[in-house]
Amino acid sequence: MASSQDPLRIHLSLVSHTNIGKTTLARTLLMRDVGEVADRAHVTETTDDYVLARGPDGSELVLWDTPGFGNSVALAKRLEGRSNPIGWLLSEVWDRLTNKAFWLDQRAVRHIRDISSVVLYLVNIAEHPSETPYIGAEMKLLSWIGKPVVVLLNQMGKPRSPEEESAEVKAWETALAQYDFVKKVLPMDAFARCWIQEEMLFTAIGDALPAEKQSAYRTLQSVWRRSRQAAYASSVDAMARHLWHTASAHMPLPVPSLKERAINVGRRFGFFKDEHDAVADAQTALASQAADSFCSLTSKLIEVNGLKGSGVSKEIFRRMNTDWNLAVYSLDPQSAAAIGTGIGVVSGATAGLATDISTGGLSLGLGTLVGGLIGAVGGLGAAHAYNLTRGKSGADLSWSDHAMSGFLLEAVLLYLAVAHFGRGRGDWEESESPEFWKTACENAIKAQKVSFKDIRGMDPDDGVAALLPLIDSVLKRIFEELYGDRSEEPEAEPETEEGEAEA
């Protein structure tokens, strides 16, 4: 048995009533699949240990996934009685012969007492202590264990606003205030937590540890933090590359011939509906590129954040009817008028035009890219505007600044969705983001006064380098609004010191 007295070993025991979600949370914290997850009681039958982080000095932060408390009332009563000879005989001999499962539960609790540095007690947020008898019994078990406890609120459902989440935490803090061994109450939904909330958990663990463990823990927390910051930095880099690729994309438009000008005029009156349209082709080509880039971004974010999944399905895109914001700079007034006429007709036909993206069979109305997953609808959420800029011959079609702000919003919302998707939930799935996320993103983008004009002409390295601090600043503002002073600011640049997190 490992010793809790080893200053280089810090042991965290994850405990709860049966079927509350310990193994699911363990997978989320470890960023890998461990144990068995199923919707039934007593899925975890053994006490298993996993390394959360390993320091360069040989120190280890170990997470123990333990069997759930079954009959908590009987278990608490039996353990309290072990102090007298009859109680000890019942526990060690009678239970072992007549009720081995109950005897194993007692052994698991004794193991938690002997090994733990800090106990992480996971509860179902819907089961309030005053209304759930087993919670009172499990408080007695935790008192008998005699180690500092951090209470984690699980099964919170979809991400909640900061005000709602704070109210839930306050209610549990009040209910558990009588237990002096409870050092902290934190939201930690295994399905929808953010790594910022994990940072809060690691801070709470450090505050609860005895003095002799502090030095090793600071090293281990630094190792863990670097792994999360590296994932954050990789995510920001992927977003910057997506945005530079989209901002710099352009499609050439040739100067229309006399026949093409006549056809463009005819379209305005409803003729030549099936005729080839160079502007529409350029628009759909740009949209296809943006869709492909967004799909690649999704896959990259899933990978670097320790998840699995197939990325974006066709439901992530949907058709939107919007106007095209166009500025025409061409070689002569007649060409400008002709190109403008063609575009005016396209703008009025947005409801009926669609393109099929060859890479994934994604159908986009006029190539308009909008994330159904991230709820980016209206305002900045619609990537809907193009620019026409001077080319060597004719004009170039590219995304406008207004459209790029929409792409930035979509990318940031996508990152938030991925960062809050706990691995214990299974493979990545797209879903609607809460409205308060979109509001926080819009506020951050507006405060940043984002402009893509200078970035368009940069080479890839310079363009990405210019976008990195912009995206980092937007995300920091969002984290501040969502989590306030409870979080440390993430770093944009990953560190590469010795010691790796076991993730």
C-alpha positions in Angstrom: 0.0 0.0 0.0 1.3 3.5 -0.8 2.1 5.7 2.1 0.3 9.0 2.7 3.5 10.1 4.6 5.7 10.2 1.5 6.2 14.0 0.9 6.7 13.3 -2.8 3.3 11.5 -3.2 0.1 13.4 -3.0 -3.0 11.2 -3.1 -6.5 12.5 -4.1 -9.3 10.1 -3.5 -12.4 10.6 -5.6 -15.4 9.4 -3.7 -19.2 9.7 -3.9 -22.5 7.8 -3.5 -22.8 5.1 -6.1 -23.6 6.1 -9.7 -22.9 9.8 -9.2 -20.2 10.0 -11.9 -16.8 9.5 -10.3 -15.2 7.6 -13.2 -16.7 10.0 -15.7 -15.0 12.9 -13.9 -11.8 10.9 -13.6 -11.7 10.6 -17.4 -12.3 14.3 -17.7 -9.5 15.2 -15.3 -7.1 12.7 -16.7 -7.9 13.5 -20.3 -8.0 9.8 -21.2 -10.4 6.9 -20.9 -10.1 4.9 -17.6 -12.4 2.5 -15.8 -15.9 1.6 -16.9 -18.8 4.1 -17.3 -22.4 2.8 -17.2 -25.8 3.9 -16.0 -26.0 1.5 -13.1 -25.0 1.3 -9.5 -21.6 -0.2 -8.4 -19.9 0.1 -11.8 -16.5 0.7 -10.1 -15.8 -2.3 -7.9 -12.1 -1.8 -7.2 -9.9 1.1 -6.0 -7.7 2.2 -8.9 -4.9 4.8 -9.0 -3.9 7.0 -11.9 -1.1 9.6 -12.2 -2.5 13.1 -12.8 1.0 14.7 -12.9 4.6 13.7 -12.4 7.3 16.2 -11.5 11.0 16.2 -12.5 11.9 15.5 -8.9 10.0 12.2 -8.9 6.9 13.6 -7.2 3.5 12.4 -8.2 0.0 13.6 -8.0 -2.2 10.5 -7.8 -5.9 10.2 -8.4 -7.8 7.3 -6.8 -11.1 6.2 -8.3 -12.9 4.4 -5.6 -16.1 2.2 -5.4 -19.2 4.3 -4.7 -20.7 4.3 -1.2 -23.6 1.9 -1.3 -25.6 1.6 2.0 -24.0 4.7 3.5 -26.1 4.7 6.7 -25.2 1.1 7.6 -21.6 1.7 6.5 -21.2 4.7 8.7 -22.7 2.8 11.7 -20.4 -0.2 11.2 -17.2 1.9 11.0 -18.2 3.9 14.1 -18.6 0.7 16.0 -15.1 -0.6 15.2 -13.7 1.1 18.3 -15.2 -1.7 20.5 -14.3 -5.4 20.3 -17.8 -6.6 19.2 -17.9 -4.0 16.5 -14.5 -5.0 15.2 -15.6 -8.6 15.2 -18.7 -7.8 13.2 -16.7 -5.8 10.7 -13.7 -8.1 10.2 -15.2 -11.6 10.6 -19.0 -11.6 10.4 -19.3 -9.2 7.4 -16.5 -11.0 5.6 -18.3 -14.3 5.8 -21.9 -13.2 5.3 -21.8 -10.0 3.2 -18.5 -9.7 1.3 -19.7 -6.7 -0.7 -20.4 -4.8 2.5 -17.0 -5.9 3.9 -15.3 -4.6 0.7 -17.0 -1.3 1.1 -15.5 -1.0 4.6 -12.1 -1.8 3.3 -12.4 0.8 0.6 -13.3 3.5 3.2 -10.4 2.5 5.4 -8.1 2.7 2.3 -9.3 6.2 1.7 -8.5 7.1 5.3 -5.0 5.6 5.2 -3.9 6.9 1.8 -5.6 10.2 1.1 -4.0 13.6 1.3 -7.3 15.3 0.2 -10.7 13.7 -0.5 -12.7 14.9 -3.5 -16.4 14.3 -2.7 -18.6 14.3 -5.7 -22.3 15.0 -5.3 -25.4 15.3 -7.5 -26.3 19.0 -7.3 -30.0 18.2 -7.5 -29.8 16.1 -4.3 -29.7 18.8 -1.6 -28.1 17.7 1.8 -31.2 18.6 3.8 -33.4 16.4 1.6 -31.1 13.4 0.9 -30.5 11.1 4.0 -27.4 9.4 2.5 -25.5 12.7 2.3 -25.7 13.1 6.1 -24.4 9.5 6.5 -21.6 10.1 4.1 -20.6 13.2 6.0 -20.2 10.9 9.0 -18.0 8.6 6.8 -15.9 11.6 5.7 -15.6 12.7 9.3 -14.4 9.2 10.3 -11.8 9.4 7.4 -10.5 12.6 8.9 -9.0 14.2 5.9 -9.7 17.6 4.3 -12.6 17.4 1.8 -13.3 19.4 -1.4 -16.9 19.0 -2.4 -17.5 18.9 -6.2 -21.0 19.7 -7.6 -21.7 17.3 -10.5 -24.6 16.8 -12.9 -25.3 20.5 -13.2 -26.6 20.2 -16.8 -25.7 22.7 -19.5 -23.3 25.5 -18.6 -25.0 28.1 -16.4 -24.5 31.8 -16.1 -22.1 33.0 -13.5 -24.9 34.2 -11.3 -26.8 30.9 -11.4 -23.7 28.9 -10.7 -22.7 31.1 -7.8 -26.1 30.7 -6.2 -25.9 26.9 -6.4 -22.4 26.9 -4.9 -23.6 29.3 -2.1 -26.5 27.0 -1.2 -24.2 24.0 -0.8 -21.7 26.0 1.2 -24.4 27.0 3.6 -25.7 23.5 3.9 -22.2 22.1 4.6 -20.9 24.9 6.8 -21.3 22.7 9.9 -18.6 20.3 8.7 -15.2 21.9 9.4 -13.4 19.3 7.3 -15.2 20.6 4.1 -12.6 23.1 2.9 -14.2 24.2 -0.4 -17.3 23.7 -2.6 -16.8 24.0 -6.3 -18.8 23.4 -9.5 -17.2 20.5 -11.4 -19.6 19.0 -13.9 -17.9 16.0 -15.5 -19.8 16.7 -18.8 -19.5 20.5 -19.1 -16.6 21.8 -17.0 -13.9 24.1 -18.3 -10.1 23.7 -17.6 -10.3 27.1 -15.8 -12.6 25.4 -13.3 -10.0 22.6 -13.0 -7.5 25.3 -12.1 -9.7 26.4 -9.3 -9.9 22.8 -8.1 -6.1 22.5 -8.0 -5.8 25.8 -6.1 -8.4 24.5 -3.5 -6.4 21.2 -3.1 -3.2 23.2 -2.5 -5.0 25.3 0.2 -6.2 22.1 1.9 -2.9 20.3 2.0 -0.6 20.2 5.1 2.6 22.2 5.1 4.9 19.3 4.5 3.1 18.6 1.2 3.2 22.1 -0.1 6.6 22.1 -1.8 5.9 19.0 -3.9 2.4 20.1 -4.7 3.6 23.5 -6.1 5.9 21.6 -8.5 3.1 19.2 -9.5 0.5 22.0 -10.0 3.0 23.8 -12.2 3.4 20.6 -14.3 -0.3 20.2 -14.6 -0.8 23.9 -15.4 1.8 23.8 -18.2 0.0 20.9 -19.9 -3.3 22.9 -19.9 -1.6 26.1 -21.0 0.1 24.2 -23.9 -3.4 23.0 -25.0 -4.7 26.5 -24.7 -1.8 27.9 -26.8 -2.2 25.3 -29.4 -5.9 26.1 -29.6 -5.2 29.9 -30.0 -2.7 29.1 -32.7 -5.2 26.9 -34.6 -7.8 29.7 -34.4 -5.3 32.2 -35.7 -4.3 30.1 -38.7 -8.0 29.5 -39.5 -8.7 33.3 -39.4 -5.6 34.2 -41.4 -6.5 31.7 -44.0 -10.0 33.0 -44.3 -9.0 36.7 -44.2 -6.4 36.2 -46.9 -8.6 34.1 -49.2 -9.6 35.8 -52.4 -11.1 34.9 -55.8 -10.3 36.8 -59.0 -13.2 38.2 -61.1 -12.4 39.0 -64.7 -13.7 42.2 -66.4 -17.0 41.2 -67.9 -17.3 41.1 -71.7 -20.1 43.0 -73.6 -22.2 39.8 -73.7 -21.7 39.2 -70.0 -22.7 42.7 -69.2 -25.9 42.3 -71.2 -26.6 39.0 -69.4 -26.1 40.7 -66.0 -28.6 43.4 -67.0 -31.0 40.6 -68.1 -30.8 38.9 -64.8 -32.1 42.0 -63.1 -35.3 41.5 -65.0 -35.5 37.8 -64.3 -33.9 36.4 -67.5 -30.9 34.1 -67.9 -31.5 32.5 -64.5 -29.5 29.4 -65.4 -26.6 31.3 -67.0 -23.1 31.0 -65.6 -22.4 33.7 -63.0 -18.7 34.4 -62.2 -19.5 36.4 -59.1 -21.7 33.6 -57.6 -19.0 31.0 -58.4 -16.4 33.1 -56.6 -18.7 33.6 -53.6 -19.4 29.9 -53.3 -15.7 29.0 -53.8 -14.7 31.4 -51.0 -17.5 30.0 -48.7 -16.3 26.4 -49.5 -12.8 27.3 -48.4 -14.1 28.9 -45.2 -16.2 25.8 -44.5 -13.2 23.5 -45.0 -11.1 25.7 -42.8 -13.7 25.7 -40.1 -14.0 21.9 -40.2 -10.2 21.6 -39.9 -10.2 24.0 -37.0 -12.9 21.9 -35.2 -10.9 18.7 -35.7 -7.7 20.4 -34.4 -9.4 21.8 -31.3 -10.9 18.4 -30.5 -7.5 16.8 -30.7 -5.4 19.3 -28.7 -8.0 19.4 -25.9 -7.8 15.7 -25.3 -11.2 14.7 -26.9 -12.2 12.3 -29.6 -14.8 12.7 -32.3 -15.4 13.2 -36.0 -15.5 17.0 -35.9 -18.2 18.9 -37.8 -21.3 17.3 -39.2 -23.5 18.9 -41.8 -25.9 20.1 -39.0 -23.2 22.6 -37.9 -24.0 24.8 -41.0 -27.3 26.2 -42.1 -28.5 28.6 -44.7 -29.0 32.3 -43.8 -30.5 35.0 -46.0 -28.3 38.1 -45.8 -27.2 41.0 -47.9 -23.8 41.2 -49.5 -21.7 44.2 -48.4 -19.7 45.1 -51.5 -17.1 47.7 -52.4 -16.1 47.7 -56.1 -12.7 49.0 -57.3 -12.1 47.9 -60.9 -10.2 49.1 -63.9 -12.8 51.3 -65.5 -16.3 52.7 -64.6 -18.0 50.5 -67.1 -16.5 47.3 -65.6 -17.3 48.5 -62.1 -21.0 49.0 -63.1 -21.1 45.6 -64.8 -19.6 43.8 -61.9 -21.8 45.7 -59.5 -24.9 44.8 -61.5 -24.1 41.1 -61.4 -23.5 41.2 -57.6 -26.8 43.1 -57.0 -28.7 40.2 -58.7 -26.8 37.6 -56.6 -27.6 39.5 -53.4 -31.3 39.4 -54.2 -31.2 35.7 -54.9 -29.7 34.5 -51.6 -32.7 32.5 -50.6 -32.5 30.2 -53.5 -28.8 29.6 -54.1 -26.9 26.8 -52.4 -23.6 25.0 -52.9 -22.5 21.5 -51.9 -19.2 21.4 -50.1 -17.3 18.5 -51.7 -15.3 17.6 -48.7 -18.2 16.8 -46.4 -21.4 17.1 -48.3 -22.2 20.3 -46.4 -25.0 22.5 -47.9 -24.6 26.2 -47.5 -27.0 28.9 -48.7 -24.9 31.1 -50.8 -21.9 29.6 -49.0 -22.9 31.5 -45.9 -21.0 29.9 -43.0 -22.8 29.9 -39.6 -22.2 27.5 -36.7 -25.4 25.8 -35.6 -23.3 24.3 -32.7 -22.3 27.7 -31.4 -25.6 29.6 -31.9 -24.0 32.4 -33.9 -27.1 34.0 -35.4 -27.5 37.6 -36.3 -25.2 40.5 -35.8 -21.6 39.5 -35.8 -22.6 35.9 -35.9 -23.3 36.0 -39.6 -20.3 35.8 -41.8 -22.0 37.5 -44.7 -20.0 40.3 -46.3 -17.5 40.3 -49.1 -15.1 43.0 -50.4 -14.1 43.6 -54.0 -10.6 45.0 -54.2 -8.4 46.0 -57.2 -6.8 43.2 -59.0 -4.4 43.0 -62.0 -7.3 42.2 -64.2 -10.9 42.8 -63.1 -11.3 42.5 -59.4 -10.7 40.2 -56.4 -13.5 39.0 -54.2 -12.6 38.5 -50.5 -14.3 38.6 -47.0 -15.0 42.0 -45.5 -14.0 43.0 -42.0 -17.6 42.6 -40.8 -17.6 39.1 -42.1 -14.2 38.3 -40.4 -15.6 39.5 -37.1 -18.3 37.0 -37.6 -15.7 34.3 -38.2 -13.8 35.3 -35.1 -17.0 35.0 -33.1 -17.7 31.6 -34.5 -14.2 30.4 -33.7 -14.2 31.6 -30.2 -17.6 30.1 -29.4 -16.4 26.8 -30.9 -13.3 26.9 -28.6 -15.5 27.5 -25.6 -17.7 24.6 -26.6 -14.7 22.3 -26.9 -13.0 23.5 -23.7 -16.2 22.8 -21.7 -16.7 19.4 -23.2 -15.6 16.8 -20.6 -13.9 13.7 -22.0 -16.1 11.6 -19.7 -19.0 12.5 -21.8 -17.7 10.4 -24.7 -17.0 11.5 -28.3 -17.3 15.1 -29.2 -20.8 16.2 -30.2 -21.9 19.7 -31.4 -24.7 21.4 -29.5 -26.2 24.8 -29.0 -24.1 27.2 -26.8 -25.8 29.2 -24.1 -26.8 32.7 -25.0 -24.6 34.2 -22.3 -21.5 32.8 -24.0 -22.4 34.6 -27.2 -23.0 37.8 -25.3 -19.6 37.5 -23.5 -17.9 36.9 -26.9 -19.6 39.8 -28.6 -18.6 42.1 -25.7 -15.0 40.9 -25.8 -14.7 41.4 -29.6 -16.3 44.8 -29.4 -14.0 45.9 -26.6 -11.0 44.7 -28.6 -11.9 46.8 -31.6 -10.8 44.0 -34.0 -9.6 44.9 -37.5 -8.4 42.5 -40.1 -7.4 45.1 -42.7 -3.7 45.0 -42.0 -3.6 41.3 -41.6 -4.8 40.6 -45.2 -1.6 41.6 -46.8 0.7 39.8 -44.4 2.5 36.5 -45.1 1.3 33.5 -43.1 3.8 33.8 -40.3 3.4 37.5 -39.7 -0.4 37.2 -40.1 -0.7 34.4 -37.5 1.7 36.3 -35.2 -0.5 39.4 -35.4 -3.7 37.3 -34.7 -2.3 35.4 -31.7 -2.4 38.3 -29.1 -5.7 39.5 -30.5 -7.4 36.1 -29.9 -5.7 35.6 -26.6 -6.9 39.0 -25.4 -10.5 38.2 -26.5 -10.5 34.9 -24.6 -9.0 36.5 -21.5 -11.9 39.0 -21.5 -14.4 36.2 -21.9 -12.9 34.1 -19.1 -12.9 37.2 -16.8 -16.6 37.7 -17.5 -17.5 34.0 -17.1 -15.3 33.2 -14.1 -14.2 36.5 -12.7 -11.4 36.5 -10.1 -11.7 32.7 -9.6 -9.4 32.0 -12.6 -5.8 32.8 -13.4 -5.2 34.2 -16.9 -4.1 31.6 -19.3 -0.8 32.1 -21.1 -0.6 32.4 -24.8 2.8 30.9 -25.1 3.4 27.3 -23.9 6.4 26.5 -21.7 8.7 23.6 -22.3 10.3 22.8 -19.0 11.0 19.3 -17.8 8.2 17.2 -16.4 5.1 16.2 -18.3 1.5 15.8 -17.1 0.2 12.2 -17.4 -2.6 13.0 -19.7 
